[in-house]
Amino acid sequence: MYASFKSIGAYIPDEIRTNQWFVDRMDTSDEWITKRTGINQRHIASDDQTTSDLGANAAKIAIQRAQLEPSDIDLIICATISPDYFCMPSTACLIAEKLGIRDTMALDISAACTGFIYAMQTAKAFIESGMKKNVLIIGAEKLSSIIDYTDRTTCMLFGDGAGAAVISATENKDEAILDIQCSADGSMQDLLLTPGVQSQEKPFMQMKGNETFKVAVRTLTSDVRSIMEKNNLTNKDIDLFIPHQANYRIIKAVGDALKFDDHQKVVTVAKYGNTSSASIPMAINECYEDKRMTKGDMILLDAFGGGLTWGSALVKFSGN
């Protein structure tokens, strides 16, 4: 039994917050933000929207596109660093309730920006073991709830949104997810963090930008080369290179090092900013809705986030 990537969906909040919003409130400029990050705008959830609301809306689309009913889902995995509640209940449980799914295993994964790839790896393992048949994986973030909007080093980088996919069992090897590899290194935990219960600091995201940039470019380039060599692929075998949308400079540096051309590279960071675990499925969804991605395409995913965590995946899109 193999795991296949059957469908994709996304939900993006209505409010658009352009760079001018930050220019009006702090010492910065649109030119500086764009040059440093490649971001022009980001979407922000309303006060009465929760992370689980965003995730449930994306999940409904993914389930429908997979031509399934919510009752067909036998595992829900939500990757998030901005859950509705501090510890419990999990955001996955809340999404399950909003989808009308009962008596089904549901859990959260905390792997920051690599969360969606971690969720996909977990879904693949459950399916290939024969334990589950249709796994709903979600990357959902309301990062505006954990951002200090007086901190110039972080506040303009992040946005809100959600993406979801259905990973299903198949006997057709040609539809299978080819490979996924995930890693972590806790020794660099201080580069990206959110203070917790033992800290006297406010629970806002903190980042050492320059150090994170250098480690991200080096790690992602090495990780992508590793998974491609392991599977005897070259950049010419990749239809779409969809990296985590953190910063245009990181995407360009990694893409150039791996010699992907503009037709292969997918860049959505200008429209949505960094949406952490939601950024990859949101970017996949955009390719799907723009008909840039078709059944059988080989997609290369890569991500790097707090933990530190990182991961890459070679995925054949098997949806319609």
N, C-alpha and C positions, 0 to 999 in steps of 0.2 A: 504494500500500500504506500502511495506517495501523497505528499501534500501539494496542493495547487492553489495558486492565487486567483480566486474566482471573480472577485469584484472589488470595486473601490467606491467610496463616497466621501463627501466633505461637507462641512457647514462652516460658514464664515459670518461673523456678526455684522450687523448693518453699519455701525458707526465707523467712519474712516477718520483717522487722526493723522494728518499730514505733518511734515516737518515744521511747518509754520506754527503749529500748536506749541512746539518746544521753543521755537525762536521767540515767541511772545512771552515766554515764562522764564527763560534763563539765558545766560551768555553763550549763545551758539548761533549758527547760521545754517540755512538749508544747504549751502555749498559744502560746509564742513561735514555735516552729517552724511550727505551723499557721497562725498569723496572718501570718507573713512569707512563707511558701511555698505554703500550701495542701496540704502533704504530711502524710499520716497514717502511711504505711508505705511500704516499698519491698521488693522481692524481691532476694535475694542468692544468687548461684551458690555451689555447694559448692566446696571446695578442689580437688577432682578434676575439676571441669567447666571447660572452656575456652570461649572465645568461639566457636570453630568448632563445638563441641558444641551450643551454644545455637542458632547459625545453621542447622546441619544439621537439627535437630529442627523448627524453624519451616519450613524449606524443604520437608521431606517433606510437610508438611500442605498447603502452597501448591501443590506439584506434583500431589498427589492431587486437590485441589479443582479444579484446571484440567483434570482428566481426561487427564493426560499421564503418560508414563513418564519416569524420569530420563534415559533415552537420547534423549528428544525435546528436551532442553535443549541449545542450541548456544552459550550464553554465560552465564557466572556473574559477577555483580558484587556484591561485598560492601562495604558502607560500615561502617567501624569506626574508632574511635580507641583501641581496647584490643585489638589483635591478639594472637594466640597467641605470635607471635615478633616480635622488634624490627623487622627489615627483611624477612626472607625465611625460609621461604616465605610467600606471602600467605595470609591467612585464607580467601580464596575458593578457593585450591588445596586447602586442607585440607578445606573443606566439600565440594568436588567429590569428593575421595577417599572421604569418609564417605557420600556419596550413590551411590557406584559409578559416577561419571561420569568417563570417560577421554577423552583426545584432544579436549578442548573448551577453548576460551579461558576463562580465569578471571583476574580482577584485583580488587584492592582500590581503594577510593576513600576518601581522607581529607578530609572536609569537615565534620567534627564533627557537630553536631546537624542540619545541612542535608544530611547524607550520603545519606539515602534519596531526597530529591528530586533531588540530583545524579545518583544511580544511575538514577533513572527517566528523566531527561533523556538520559543516555547510551544507555540501552536504546532509547528512542524513536528516537534518531538512527540506531542500528544497524539497527533494523527498517525505518524509512522509506527507508533507503539500499538496502534489499534484501539486506544482508549477513547478517542473522540473522532467524530466525522465532520462536523461543521463548526469551526471556531471563529468567533467574531473578535477581531483585534482592533483596538481603538487607541489613537493618540489624541488626547484632548487637553487643552490648556486654557486657563484664564489667568495668564501671567500678570495681567494688570492688577491682580489682587495681591501679588507678592513683590511689587515693584515700588521702590522709593522714588517718587517723581521729583525729588530734589537732587538725586544722584546722577550727575551727567555721564558717569561711566557706564550706566546700565539702562536708564529709563527710556532712552530713545531707540533702543535696540529691539524691544520685544513687543509682540502682539498676541491676540487671542484667536483661537480657532480650533477645529477638530477635523480629523480624518479617520476613516474606518475601512476595514477590509474584511472579507470573508475568506478564510483559508479552509479548503475542503479536501476530503479524501478522494483519491482517484487511483485507478489501476493503470492509467495511461502514463507511462514514463515521460512521454514527450510534453506533457503538461506540468511536470513536476517542478517545484522550486529546486534549482540546481544545487545551491550551497549557501550556507549562512555561517559566519564566524563572528563571535562576540568576545570582547575582552574587557578587563578593568584593571586599574592601578590606583589603590587607595593612598599611595604615598604622596600623590599630588592633589589631595582632597581640598587644599586651601585655595586652589585656583578658581573654583566655582562652588559656591555654597550658599545655603540659606540657614541662618542661625536657628537653633532648636530650643527645646524647653530648658536646657541647662545654661543657656546664654542670657545675658541681660540686654542684649541687643534686640532691636525690632526684627521680626521675621521677614526681612526683605532680602532679595537676591543680592549677592555680592560677587564681583568678578575682578580678577587681575587680567585685564584685557591683553596687554602685550605678551605676557608669558603664555596665556591660553592660545593666542594666535600662533605662536611659534611651535608649540607642542602639537596643536591641531593639524597644521600643515604637514609636519613631519610624520605624525602618526597615521593620518588618513592616507597619505601617499604610499607609505609602506604597507598598510593593511590592504589597500586595493590591489597593489601589485601582488601581494601574497595570495589573495583569493583567486586572482586571474591566472597566475602561474600554476596554482594547485589544480585548476580546472582546464589547463591548456588552452586558454583564451587570450586573444590580443584585443587591443582597443577597437579593431575593425569588426570584431564579433558582437560589439555592444551597440544596440539600437538607441538606448537612452541611458545617459548617466545622470542619476537623480541624487545629488548629495543633500545632506541636511542644509537648510537655508539659514545659516547663521550670519554670514557676512560675505559680501561679494568678493572681497579680496581673498578670503580663504577658498571660496569656490574656484576662482580664477587660478590661484596658485596651484591647487591640486589638479584641476583640469588641464592646465598647461603642462605640468610635470608628467602627466599621464598621456599627453598628446591627444586629448579628445577635442574634436572640432565643435564649432558653435551649433551645428545641427544636432549633435549628440547631447550636449550639455543642456540641462533644464535649470533655469534660474527664475525663481519667483520672489526672491527676497525683497525686491524693490516694492512689490505690492503688499506684502504681508509682514515684513520684518521677520524676526526670529520667533517662531511659535513652538520651539522646543520639540517635544515628541510628536506634535501635530504637523510639523513642517514637511516631512517626507510624504505622508499620505495626502496632504493637501496638494503637494506638487504633482504626485501621481494622478490625482483626480483631475487636476487642470489639464494634464496631457490627455487623459481619457475624454474629457468633455470637449477639448479642442480637436479631437480625432488625430492627435499626434501619436497616439499609442494604439496599436491594434493587436488582435489576438496573435500569439506566437512571438511577439517582440521580446528580445532579451534585454532586461533592465538591470542595471548595476546601481545598487544603493550603498551609500556610506554615511556614517554619522559619528559625531564626537561630542561628548557632553560631560557634565559634572559627575564626579566619582573618583577619578576620571573613568569614563566608560567610552568604548568605541566599538564599531561593528560594521560589517559589510555584508551584502547579500547579492546573489545572482538569481534573478527571478524571471521566469517566463510568464508573461501575462496570459492567462487561460480563459479570461472572461469574453463576453460578447460585446 
